[in-house]
Amino acid sequence: MHLIFGPVLGVMTFSDEEEAIRMVNDTEYGLHASIWSNDVNEVHRLSKAIQAGTVSVNCCSEQDMGTPFGGVKQSGSMGRDKSLWANRQYTEMKTIWMKIR
């Protein structure tokens, strides 16, 4: 078995947008994806359709401590790092109702 850890760039050809989305989502991983386009409508459609925790558009992963970071599928087992969302992976919410006399 070979494991890959690190940035990987896959270059493939596709016939149309639907085929591209199927190809992108046909993986067990989903940490990060990049879209390079000047078409805002295309960017919105693709960003929604791509199964990844982060989608960068016309840039390389601009990270900020206030922005949640994490993936989906096999890249998402640890929840989200950074930001207030990171607290959710270390806490469990509970509601308690009491009548005090």
Phi, psi and omega per residue, in radians:
M1 nan 2.393 3.075
H2 -2.007 2.308 3.088
L3 -1.955 2.462 3.110
I4 -1.981 2.231 3.022
F5 -2.270 2.119 3.121
G6 2.362 3.106 3.127
P7 -1.116 2.313 3.110
V8 -2.268 2.322 3.095
L9 -2.006 2.068 3.073
G10 -1.814 2.253 3.128
V11 -2.015 2.051 -3.125
M12 -2.431 2.705 3.073
T13 -1.705 2.718 3.130
F14 -2.576 2.793 -3.075
S15 -1.564 -0.663 -3.112
D16 -2.640 3.072 -3.072
E17 -1.064 -0.722 -3.132
E18 -1.085 -0.726 3.110
E19 -1.152 -0.685 3.115
A20 -1.068 -0.762 3.131
I21 -1.119 -0.769 3.100
R22 -1.037 -0.753 -3.123
M23 -1.142 -0.737 -3.131
V24 -1.116 -0.740 -3.069
N25 -1.456 -0.134 -3.123
D26 -1.459 1.078 3.115
T27 -2.650 2.752 3.101
E28 -1.504 0.000 -3.120
Y29 -1.949 2.831 -3.139
G30 -2.934 0.893 -3.125
L31 -1.395 -0.920 -3.002
H32 -2.599 2.533 3.050
A33 -2.406 2.724 3.100
S34 -2.211 2.463 3.049
I35 -2.149 2.304 3.078
W36 -2.076 1.922 -3.084
S37 -2.863 2.655 3.020
N38 -1.762 -0.014 -3.105
D39 -1.638 1.836 -3.069
V40 -1.074 -0.691 3.122
N41 -1.112 -0.727 3.103
E42 -1.087 -0.756 3.135
V43 -1.047 -0.766 3.133
H44 -1.125 -0.790 3.131
R45 -1.067 -0.853 -3.090
L46 -1.175 -0.733 -3.139
S47 -1.017 -0.703 3.119
K48 -1.224 -0.646 -3.035
A49 -1.414 -0.469 -3.086
I50 -1.331 2.261 3.135
Q51 -1.558 1.512 3.124
A52 -2.604 2.615 3.137
G53 -1.221 -0.529 3.116
T54 -2.360 2.366 3.030
V55 -2.180 2.097 3.077
S56 -1.708 2.415 3.133
V57 -2.049 2.081 3.107
N58 0.989 0.522 3.102
C59 -2.800 3.048 3.101
C60 -1.940 1.882 2.997
S61 0.492 1.335 3.043
E62 -1.304 1.926 -3.069
Q63 -1.835 2.574 -3.130
D64 -2.552 2.480 -3.105
M65 -1.114 -0.333 3.129
G66 -1.549 -0.028 -3.096
T67 -1.875 2.207 3.124
P68 -1.056 2.485 3.115
F69 -2.268 2.281 3.086
G70 2.939 2.967 -3.049
G71 -2.004 -2.981 3.072
V72 -2.178 3.033 -3.108
K73 0.978 -2.360 -3.117
Q74 -1.243 -0.189 3.073
S75 -1.622 0.076 -3.021
G76 -2.074 0.323 -3.040
S77 -1.257 -0.206 -3.061
M78 -1.883 0.231 3.130
G79 1.301 -2.439 -3.126
R80 -2.126 2.349 3.019
D81 -1.665 2.869 3.113
K82 1.083 2.818 3.123
S83 1.133 -3.130 3.119
L84 -1.150 -0.414 -3.139
W85 -1.139 -0.407 -3.132
A86 -1.112 -0.521 -3.139
N87 -1.069 -0.496 -3.098
R88 -1.096 -0.502 -3.125
Q89 -1.391 -0.204 -3.133
Y90 -1.921 -0.045 -3.091
T91 -2.264 2.814 3.045
E92 -2.261 2.177 -3.093
M93 -1.386 2.479 3.083
K94 -2.471 2.443 3.077
T95 -1.916 2.312 3.119
I96 -2.233 2.171 3.084
W97 -1.798 2.313 3.128
M98 -2.379 2.518 2.963
K99 -1.882 2.027 -3.120
I100 -1.684 2.223 -3.104
R101 -1.748 nan nan
